[in-house]
Amino acid sequence: MNDEIVIREPLTLLLGRSEFSLHERRLYWNILKALKGEQTFDVKSYRVEDRQFRIHYSDVFVGENSHAQTNVILKILDRVTSRKIKIFDQDRGKYTFIVPIPYIHYESHKGYFDIVVNSMVLPYFIDLSKGYSQYELSAAVSLSSEYSQLLFPRLTRFIDTGLWRVEVTELRELLNAQKYVRYSNFKQMVLSNAISEINRKTYLDIVITEQKEGRAVKWINFIIRRKGKTSPKATYYALVNKDLQKASELSFADKQKKAEEFLYNYQFTDSQKKTILSSEQYLNEFLRLDSMVTHGAVTVATTPTRYIAGILFKDPSGPKSKKRKSN
């Protein structure tokens, strides 16, 4: 990533929930920057204690004059000490709520925020063992929308594969945009603006396609490319998404006809074929998996039939969206 400062956000934090405002999130990113040298895959050996950090106002008010931001600074001081990070481990029934910053101090003539970070949250900041997303700090702090700030690190997580497929209901929750119940409003007020800003200000080039179930848009497919560089997988996924876009515009009967043609290439049982063709849920997932196999977007270790059947019929209740884990 050239000579840019790159920060690493552990997945436990990324997949959790935080209440930070625009400027507070920039403080959070700068804490990750300061801790980068201590981040580890062996968190058990880490010495846990409260830590102090000093962050200059220019790292929080990017391109802004701090003297003109007195009211905003007072809001940061007032609110950041009550903001929570929420970590959910639903598989094990564990839920953790932490206030990461119990103390903050600012003096205008010095231009620094002095911050204390709670020792209880530090292991989450430095633990890379469960995965992480990494991105350029300058790109992240350039964003001036809270929706863009939340979306950008999630997109960078999938830059190597070139695709992030997410349900609309989950995406709405991830972006703290639950108030936009209608998809058209969510797309106009949140998604389009965030993608436009990310494309304009960062090194990512994002395109989306929509996948419907019935008349409603159920899935968003993000095609993710680093400007000036295209990975082979991104090319494959672009082809897959073209197929999904076309399929989403078909009626249920036309999808059935299309699937009947494709099923000739597989060795499913009659019962499995009937299940695929009679349920729109199975039908959509079959068309997606067939496209991924056809375009080489996945590595098939056995046979295409076994690969697709292993996903389609793994759960007796039908194919489901992948469960999001906070680890």
Buried (B, 14 or more C-beta within 10 A) or exposed (E): EEEEEBBBBBBBBBBBBBBBBBBBBBBBBBBBBBBBEEBBEEBEEBEEEEBEBEBEBEBBBBEBEBEEBEEBBEBBEEBBBEBBBEBBBEEEEEEBEBBBBBEBEBEEEEEBBBBBBBEBBBBBBBBBBBBBBBBBBBBBBBBEBBBBBBBBBBBBBBBEBBBBBBBBEBBBEBBBBEEBEEBEEBBEBBBEBBBEBBBEBBBBBBEBBBBBBEEEBBBBBBBBBBEEEEBEBBBBBBBBBBBBBEBBEBEEEEBBEBBEEBBEEBEBEEEBBEBBBEBBBBBBBBBBBBBBBBBBBBEEEEEBBEBBBEBBBEEEEEBEEEEEBBB
